[in-house]
Amino acid sequence: MRTGDEDFLTHLFVALTHAYILIFSDRGRVYWLKVHVIPDVGPDGRGKAIANLVSMEPAEKIAALLAVGEWPAEDGERYVVTGTRRGAIKKTDLRSFRHPRQAGIIAVSVAEDDAVIAAEITDGQGQVFLGTRRGMAIRFAEEDVRPMGRTAHGVRGIRLRDRDEVVAMAIVRPGGALLTV
């Protein structure tokens, strides 16, 4: 992929043409994009902005992209865990995102002074890691966060000090390692 001076690669997905890309905005909405709708360009092409492929609000920014190959069965446990800048964490059943709308659907209710910073698909067995701008961090079992509906705000994942904010969220899978710099 050819990039410009101010561009850089942030996500690389391996997905079939019938898979879906879930696009989470900083305002808590999620948009769908089928992989086969993404324009095919050669290795020298610059691609197309995602904002031109889905109908996001003008002030919204992309917070996270997730690839979903197939939706879980009724008894399958897969979740979407979202984290916000003010330290809220939320776990929602992945099946809650199966029915898209052109204008997107609410993934998490976000206050005016908050924003979604990350979203991950999990199996419910990992640990959630939150790191703040001022060097604080917390790691806790994902099982400690109960599943909630799409429009819920979530629960406090970390208590922040003055002028601090969450800058990263990661899901540490069993047997996995975490490196912070």
SVG drawing of the C-alpha trace seen along z (x, -y; Angstrom):
<svg xmlns="http://www.w3.org/2000/svg" viewBox="-31 -18 40 41">
<polyline fill="none" stroke="black" stroke-width="0.4" points="0.0,0.0 1.3,-3.4 0.9,-6.1 1.4,-9.8 3.6,-11.8 0.9,-12.2 -0.6,-8.7 0.3,-5.5 -1.0,-2.0 -2.9,-1.1 -5.0,2.0 -4.5,5.0 -7.4,7.5 -7.6,10.9 -11.2,11.3 -13.4,13.1 -15.5,11.1 -18.7,12.1 -17.2,10.8 -18.2,7.6 -16.2,4.7 -17.7,3.0 -16.7,-0.6 -17.0,-2.2 -17.1,-6.0 -15.8,-8.0 -19.5,-9.1 -20.5,-5.5 -22.1,-4.5 -21.3,-1.4 -21.5,-1.2 -21.4,1.9 -19.4,2.4 -19.4,5.6 -15.9,6.4 -17.0,6.9 -18.2,3.3 -14.7,2.0 -13.2,0.9 -10.5,3.1 -7.3,1.2 -3.8,2.4 -0.8,2.3 0.1,-1.2 -3.4,-2.5 -4.2,-4.9 -7.6,-3.4 -10.7,-5.3 -11.7,-7.0 -14.0,-4.9 -16.1,-8.1 -17.0,-7.9 -18.3,-4.3 -20.5,-4.7 -22.8,-7.6 -21.0,-8.9 -22.0,-12.2 -19.5,-15.0 -18.1,-15.4 -17.6,-11.7 -14.1,-10.1 -13.3,-6.4 -12.3,-4.9 -12.0,-1.2 -12.4,1.3 -13.4,4.9 -13.6,7.8 -16.5,10.3 -16.3,13.4 -19.5,14.9 -22.0,14.2 -21.9,16.5 -24.6,19.2 -27.2,18.7 -25.1,20.6 -21.7,19.1 -20.1,16.6 -18.4,13.7 -18.5,10.1 -17.5,6.6 -15.7,4.8 -15.5,1.0 -13.5,-1.5 -13.8,-5.2 -11.5,-8.1 -13.1,-8.8 -12.5,-5.2 -15.8,-3.5 -15.8,0.1 -18.6,2.1 -19.2,5.6 -21.9,6.4 -22.9,9.6 -21.7,9.6 -25.1,10.8 -26.5,7.4 -24.8,5.9 -26.3,8.2 -29.0,5.9 -27.4,2.8 -29.0,-0.5 -27.7,-2.9 -27.2,-5.6 -25.5,-3.2 -26.7,-1.9 -25.8,-2.9 -23.0,-0.7 -22.5,-2.6 -24.0,-5.7 -21.2,-8.3 -21.3,-11.5 -20.5,-14.8 -17.0,-15.1 -16.2,-11.4 -15.3,-9.4 -14.9,-5.8 -11.2,-5.0 -11.2,-1.2 -13.3,1.8 -12.2,5.5 -14.0,8.8 -13.4,11.3 -14.5,14.7 -15.1,13.5 -12.1,15.3 -9.4,12.6 -8.3,9.8 -8.9,6.1 -6.0,3.7 -6.5,-0.1 -3.6,-2.6 -3.8,-6.3 -1.9,-9.3 -0.2,-9.9 1.2,-6.4 -1.4,-4.6 -2.8,-1.2 -5.2,1.5 -5.7,5.1 -8.8,7.1 -10.6,10.2 -13.2,9.6 -15.5,11.9 -15.8,9.1 -17.7,7.0 -21.3,8.3 -22.7,8.1 -25.0,5.1 -27.4,3.9 -26.2,1.7 -27.5,-1.6 -25.9,-1.2 -23.1,-3.5 -21.0,-0.8 -19.2,-0.6 -16.1,-2.3 -13.0,-0.4 -10.5,-2.8 -10.6,-5.7 -8.8,-8.7 -6.8,-11.4 -7.1,-15.1 -6.4,-15.9 -5.8,-12.2 -7.5,-10.1 -7.4,-6.6 -5.3,-6.3 -5.2,-2.6 -7.3,0.5 -6.1,4.1 -7.5,7.5 -4.9,9.9 -5.8,13.4 -5.0,16.5 -1.3,17.3 -0.7,13.9 1.8,11.2 1.6,7.5 4.4,5.0 4.0,1.4 6.4,-1.4"/>
</svg>
